[in-house]
Amino acid sequence: MTEQHDKMLVKMCHSDGFIAALDQSGGSTPKALRLYGIKDDEYEVGEKSMFDCIHKMRTRIMTSPKFNGDRILGAILFEDTMNRRVDGLPTAEYLWTKKTIVPILKVDKGLEAEKDGVQLMKPIPNLDTMCDAAVANGVLATKMRSVINSANLEGIKQIVEQQFDFGKQIMAFGLVPILEPEVNIKSPEKQEIEAMLRAELSEQLKLLREDQKLMFKLTLPTVDDLYENLVNHPNVVRVVALSGGYSRAEANALLARQHGVVASFSRALTEGLRDDMTQDAFDTLLDTSIGEIFEASKASGVKKELHAHN
């Protein structure tokens, strides 16, 4: 691996901070734009005009002086964002060279319809091509999301197996996969699902070689420190938490109780940011959001030891 890759990995393992999720895809982009104050009639859904709007929003966040590697470990990018430029540089290069923020690529293609209480990922036929592009762009890690709605053991097993299967394919490129089997926070069986999920993740980790490293992005658990065994596992670089529909205040309060877990928030990070804000107002609110999430991540303590990464 390159010297840059090793520096990124050390930061991801050892530094205080959190991961900024800037990876809304085509499906969730209109909602993100509405919250930002961009009206539906200002672009065409699924067309270049929509991606131009969301890239403008992301660029404003990434170029803000408050958005930097002092408090942010990494940023998750949608493929379209990686392929664009920020301040004249390819996005991933800009993040690392100008901000010391580790670039991460979202690789999934969305969700299948629910079956057995879960939504598996759709096939990713061009995963190898995306991994090659990620390596060429100097990206460290990838992220892919599936969803669990019910305490159905067969469904949860399928979710975890699919995540690990894709994860091993990604590891072969020298990238660190972030596996995100999200638990629906509105599920009445949330606590039961999480116990089953932890057991399945733990079983799959036993099958990895020592040199196969990954991360988990998990819903904030109902039982505090439920994922402590994952945080301390030698194959796990870091465990991060998604905000999953909680407000920033709720998510931060829950996060602060999970030792060794840091945030990977999307909506909770951009909450309140508006297109029509002055730059000062935008930067001030972003600074507050970043500060609160950073402190909650830091409150959860326990930094990972860096294990051998071959």
C-alpha positions as CSV (number, residue, x, y, z in Angstrom):
1,M,0.0,0.0,0.0
2,T,1.1,3.6,-0.6
3,E,2.4,6.0,2.1
4,Q,-0.8,8.1,1.6
5,H,-3.0,5.0,2.2
6,D,-1.0,4.2,5.4
7,K,-1.4,7.8,6.7
8,M,-5.1,7.8,6.0
9,L,-5.4,4.5,7.9
10,V,-3.5,5.8,10.9
11,K,-5.8,8.8,11.0
12,M,-8.9,6.7,10.7
13,C,-7.7,4.4,13.6
14,H,-6.2,6.9,16.0
15,S,-7.6,10.5,15.5
16,D,-10.5,12.0,17.3
17,G,-13.3,13.0,15.0
18,F,-16.2,11.6,13.0
19,I,-17.1,10.8,9.4
20,A,-19.2,13.2,7.5
21,A,-21.7,11.4,5.2
22,L,-22.1,13.5,2.1
23,D,-23.4,10.6,0.0
24,Q,-27.0,11.2,-0.7
25,S,-27.7,9.3,-3.9
26,G,-30.4,9.9,-6.6
27,G,-33.2,8.6,-4.4
28,S,-32.6,10.7,-1.3
29,T,-31.2,13.8,-3.1
30,P,-34.6,15.6,-3.6
31,K,-35.3,15.4,0.1
32,A,-31.9,16.7,1.0
33,L,-32.3,19.6,-1.5
34,R,-35.7,20.5,-0.1
35,L,-34.3,20.6,3.4
36,Y,-31.5,22.9,2.1
37,G,-34.1,25.2,0.5
38,I,-33.8,24.2,-3.1
39,K,-37.3,23.9,-4.7
40,D,-38.3,20.9,-6.8
41,D,-38.9,23.0,-9.8
42,E,-35.3,24.2,-9.8
43,Y,-33.9,20.9,-11.3
44,E,-35.0,17.7,-13.0
45,V,-35.0,14.6,-10.7
46,G,-32.4,12.1,-11.8
47,E,-30.9,14.5,-14.3
48,K,-27.6,16.4,-14.4
49,S,-29.3,19.6,-13.1
50,M,-30.2,17.7,-9.8
51,F,-26.6,16.5,-9.4
52,D,-25.3,20.0,-10.1
53,C,-27.5,21.3,-7.3
54,I,-26.4,18.7,-4.8
55,H,-22.7,19.1,-5.8
56,K,-23.0,22.9,-5.2
57,M,-24.4,22.2,-1.7
58,R,-21.6,19.7,-0.9
59,T,-18.9,22.0,-2.3
60,R,-20.2,24.8,0.0
61,I,-19.8,22.4,2.9
62,M,-16.4,21.0,1.9
63,T,-14.9,24.4,1.1
64,S,-16.1,26.0,4.4
65,P,-13.1,26.8,6.7
66,K,-15.0,25.0,9.5
67,F,-15.0,21.7,7.5
68,N,-11.5,20.3,8.1
69,G,-9.5,17.4,9.3
70,D,-9.1,18.8,12.9
71,R,-12.5,17.4,13.7
72,I,-13.5,15.3,10.7
73,L,-11.9,11.9,10.0
74,G,-13.4,11.2,6.6
75,A,-16.2,12.1,4.2
76,I,-18.4,9.6,2.3
77,L,-18.9,10.6,-1.3
78,F,-21.4,9.6,-3.9
79,E,-19.8,8.3,-7.1
80,D,-20.8,11.4,-9.0
81,T,-19.1,13.6,-6.3
82,M,-15.9,11.6,-6.6
83,N,-15.9,12.2,-10.4
84,R,-16.3,15.9,-10.0
85,R,-14.0,18.7,-8.9
86,V,-13.8,21.0,-5.9
87,D,-11.8,24.2,-6.2
88,G,-10.2,22.8,-9.4
89,L,-9.1,19.5,-7.9
90,P,-10.7,16.0,-8.1
91,T,-12.9,15.8,-5.0
92,A,-11.0,13.0,-3.2
93,E,-7.7,14.8,-3.8
94,Y,-9.1,18.1,-2.5
95,L,-10.3,16.5,0.7
96,W,-7.0,14.8,1.5
97,T,-4.5,17.4,0.3
98,K,-6.4,20.6,1.3
99,K,-8.4,19.4,4.4
100,T,-6.6,16.2,5.6
101,I,-10.0,14.4,5.4
102,V,-10.0,10.8,4.3
103,P,-12.2,10.2,1.2
104,I,-14.6,7.3,1.2
105,L,-16.8,6.1,-1.7
106,K,-20.4,4.9,-1.5
107,V,-20.6,1.8,-3.8
108,D,-24.1,0.4,-3.4
109,K,-26.8,0.8,-6.0
110,G,-29.7,1.1,-3.6
111,L,-32.1,-1.4,-2.0
112,E,-34.2,-4.4,-3.1
113,A,-37.8,-4.7,-2.1
114,E,-38.3,-6.0,1.4
115,K,-38.3,-9.8,1.9
116,D,-37.8,-11.8,5.1
117,G,-38.0,-8.6,7.0
118,V,-35.0,-7.0,5.3
119,Q,-33.9,-5.0,2.3
120,L,-30.8,-6.5,0.7
121,M,-28.6,-4.4,-1.6
122,K,-29.3,-4.5,-5.3
123,P,-26.5,-6.2,-7.3
124,I,-23.4,-4.2,-7.9
125,P,-22.3,-5.4,-11.4
126,N,-19.6,-2.8,-11.8
127,L,-18.1,-3.1,-8.3
128,D,-14.6,-4.0,-9.5
129,T,-14.6,-1.0,-11.9
130,M,-15.7,1.3,-9.0
131,C,-13.0,-0.1,-6.8
132,D,-10.4,0.5,-9.5
133,A,-11.6,4.1,-9.8
134,A,-11.6,4.5,-6.0
135,V,-7.9,3.4,-5.8
136,A,-7.0,5.7,-8.8
137,N,-8.6,8.6,-6.9
138,G,-6.7,8.0,-3.7
139,V,-9.8,6.8,-1.8
140,L,-9.2,4.7,1.4
141,A,-12.6,3.1,2.0
142,T,-16.0,2.2,0.6
143,K,-19.5,2.2,2.1
144,M,-22.6,0.1,1.3
145,R,-26.0,0.1,3.0
146,S,-28.7,-2.5,3.5
147,V,-31.7,-2.3,6.0
148,I,-33.2,-4.6,8.6
149,N,-36.8,-4.0,9.6
150,S,-37.8,-7.1,11.5
151,A,-36.2,-9.7,13.9
152,N,-36.2,-12.4,11.1
153,L,-33.0,-14.5,11.6
154,E,-33.0,-15.8,8.0
155,G,-33.2,-12.2,6.7
156,I,-30.5,-10.9,9.1
157,K,-28.2,-13.8,8.1
158,Q,-28.7,-12.9,4.4
159,I,-28.0,-9.2,5.1
160,V,-24.7,-10.0,6.9
161,E,-23.5,-12.6,4.4
162,Q,-24.2,-10.1,1.5
163,Q,-22.3,-7.3,3.3
164,F,-19.3,-9.6,4.0
165,D,-19.3,-11.1,0.5
166,F,-19.1,-7.6,-1.2
167,G,-16.6,-6.6,1.6
168,K,-14.2,-9.3,0.7
169,Q,-14.4,-8.4,-3.0
170,I,-13.5,-4.8,-2.0
171,M,-10.7,-5.8,0.3
172,A,-9.0,-7.5,-2.6
173,F,-8.3,-4.0,-4.0
174,G,-6.6,-2.9,-0.8
175,L,-9.6,-0.8,0.2
176,V,-11.3,-0.8,3.6
177,P,-15.0,-1.7,3.2
178,I,-17.5,0.0,5.6
179,L,-20.4,-2.4,6.1
180,E,-23.7,-0.7,6.9
181,P,-26.5,-3.1,7.9
182,E,-28.9,-0.4,9.2
183,V,-31.5,-1.3,11.7
184,N,-34.8,0.7,11.3
185,I,-35.1,2.8,14.4
186,K,-38.9,2.7,14.1
187,S,-39.0,-1.1,14.3
188,P,-40.8,-2.3,17.5
189,E,-38.2,-5.2,17.5
190,K,-35.2,-2.9,17.3
191,Q,-33.5,-4.3,20.5
192,E,-34.0,-7.9,19.4
193,I,-32.8,-7.2,15.9
194,E,-29.6,-5.6,17.2
195,A,-28.8,-8.6,19.4
196,M,-29.2,-11.0,16.4
197,L,-27.2,-8.6,14.2
198,R,-24.3,-8.5,16.7
199,A,-24.2,-12.3,16.8
200,E,-24.1,-12.7,13.0
201,L,-21.5,-10.0,12.6
202,S,-19.3,-11.7,15.2
203,E,-19.6,-15.0,13.5
204,Q,-18.6,-13.6,10.1
205,L,-15.6,-11.8,11.6
206,K,-14.3,-15.2,12.8
207,L,-13.9,-16.2,9.1
208,L,-11.6,-13.3,8.1
209,R,-7.9,-13.6,7.7
210,E,-5.7,-11.4,10.0
211,D,-4.9,-9.0,7.1
212,Q,-8.6,-8.4,6.1
213,K,-9.6,-5.1,7.7
214,L,-13.1,-3.5,7.7
215,M,-15.3,-1.0,9.4
216,F,-18.9,-1.1,10.5
217,K,-21.5,1.7,10.3
218,L,-24.3,0.7,12.6
219,T,-27.6,2.2,14.0
220,L,-27.1,3.6,17.5
221,P,-28.1,0.7,19.7
222,T,-30.9,0.5,22.3
223,V,-28.5,-1.2,24.8
224,D,-25.5,0.9,25.5
225,D,-22.1,-0.5,24.4
226,L,-23.8,-3.4,22.6
227,Y,-21.1,-3.4,19.9
228,E,-18.1,-3.2,22.3
229,N,-16.9,-6.6,21.1
230,L,-16.8,-5.2,17.5
231,V,-15.0,-2.0,18.5
232,N,-12.2,-4.2,20.1
233,H,-12.0,-6.8,17.4
234,P,-8.6,-6.9,15.6
235,N,-10.1,-7.0,12.1
236,V,-12.2,-3.9,12.8
237,V,-10.6,-0.5,12.0
238,R,-13.4,1.5,13.6
239,V,-17.1,1.3,14.4
240,V,-19.1,4.3,13.4
241,A,-22.8,5.2,14.0
242,L,-25.5,6.5,11.6
243,S,-28.0,9.0,12.9
244,G,-30.8,7.0,11.2
245,G,-33.6,9.5,11.6
246,Y,-32.8,10.8,15.1
247,S,-32.4,14.5,15.5
248,R,-28.8,15.7,16.0
249,A,-29.4,16.2,19.8
250,E,-30.9,12.7,20.2
251,A,-28.2,11.1,18.1
252,N,-25.4,12.9,19.9
253,A,-26.8,11.9,23.4
254,L,-27.0,8.3,22.3
255,L,-23.6,8.3,20.7
256,A,-21.8,9.7,23.8
257,R,-22.8,6.5,25.7
258,Q,-21.3,4.1,23.1
259,H,-17.6,3.6,24.1
260,G,-15.2,3.6,21.1
261,V,-17.9,4.4,18.6
262,V,-17.8,7.7,16.5
263,A,-20.4,9.4,14.4
264,S,-21.0,9.0,10.7
265,F,-23.9,11.4,10.4
266,S,-25.6,12.8,7.2
267,R,-28.9,14.6,7.9
268,A,-27.8,15.4,11.5
269,L,-24.7,17.1,10.1
270,T,-26.5,19.3,7.6
271,E,-29.6,20.0,9.8
272,G,-30.6,23.6,9.5
273,L,-28.2,24.6,6.7
274,R,-30.0,26.6,3.9
275,D,-29.0,27.8,0.5
276,D,-30.1,31.3,1.2
277,M,-27.9,31.7,4.3
278,T,-25.1,34.3,4.3
279,Q,-21.7,32.6,4.2
280,D,-21.1,33.7,7.8
281,A,-24.4,32.3,9.0
282,F,-23.7,29.0,7.1
283,D,-20.2,28.7,8.5
284,T,-21.4,29.4,12.0
285,L,-24.1,26.8,12.0
286,L,-21.8,24.2,10.3
287,D,-19.2,24.9,13.0
288,T,-21.8,24.3,15.7
289,S,-23.0,21.1,14.1
290,I,-19.5,19.8,13.6
291,G,-18.5,20.8,17.2
292,E,-21.5,19.0,18.8
293,I,-21.0,15.8,16.8
294,F,-17.2,15.9,17.4
295,E,-17.7,16.3,21.2
296,A,-20.2,13.4,21.2
297,S,-17.8,11.2,19.3
298,K,-15.0,12.2,21.6
299,A,-17.1,11.6,24.7
300,S,-17.4,7.9,23.7
301,G,-13.7,7.6,24.4
302,V,-11.4,4.6,23.5
303,K,-9.4,5.0,20.4
304,K,-8.5,1.9,18.4
305,E,-5.1,0.4,18.4
306,L,-3.7,0.2,14.8
307,H,-3.4,-3.4,13.9
308,A,-1.0,-4.7,11.2
309,H,-2.5,-3.8,7.8
310,N,-0.8,-5.8,5.0
